[in-house]
Amino acid sequence: MIMIKEYIDKCNMNAKQKLAGKQYDILSNSTKDELFYLYYSKCLCNAYIKCIKREEDPTNTCDKLVDEYMKTYK
């Protein structure tokens, strides 16, 4: 079974690390928050795709990953 919290934590950390090296003035109208959610969402989307390819669990773990994300970041 895929650990949903692990994915969310990993993507959160991944997004923060990517933001750490960025210069925001170069990136026209993007704010730090917008970029964070862009990186975070992209990471979680990739996690979802990997989950679908690997998961054969009838409890739909992959869908739970998306549900958890939607609850947290609406």
N, C-alpha and C positions, 0 to 999 in steps of 0.2 A: 504494500500500500504506500502511495506517495504521501509524504508529509506536507500538508498544505501550508502550515505555519513556516516550515523551512523555506519553501519557495518564496513566500511573502517577505520573510526576513532577508533572504539572499538578494531579492530584487530591490528591496529598500536600500540595502548596503551598496549594491551595484550602482544604483542611481546616484547615491551620495558621493561615491568615489569618482564617478564620471564628472559630476558637477565641480568637484574640488579643483580640477585643473583648468576649468573654463574661464575665459574672459568675457563677461557679459556684454560689454559695450560693443563688441564686434557683432554680436548676435541681435541685430536690429531691434525688433519689438519683443523678443522673448524675455520673459522674466525668469528669475531663478526657479520659482514654483512651477511655471509652465514646463520648463526644461526637466525638472525633477519628475513630473508626472509623465512626460513623454518617455524618458528613459525607463521609468518604473513600469509603465504600461507595455512598452516594447519587450522588456524582460519577461513580464508576466505572460504576455502573449506567446513568446517563445517557449516558456515553461509549459503552457497549456498544450501547445503543439507536440512537444516532447512527451507530455503526459498521455495524450491521445494515442500516440504511436506505441507506447509501452504498456498502457493500462488495459487490462482485461477484467477489471473489477466491476461486477454488476451494480455496485453502489454508486457508480458515476463520480469517482473521485475528482476527475477533471472538471466536471461541472461545479463541484463544490469549491474548487479553486477560484473559479470565476465568480460564484456567488459571494464568496468571502471578500474578494476584491471589490465587488460592487457595493457591499455593505460598508466597507471601510472608506471608499473614496467616491462617494456620490456628491 
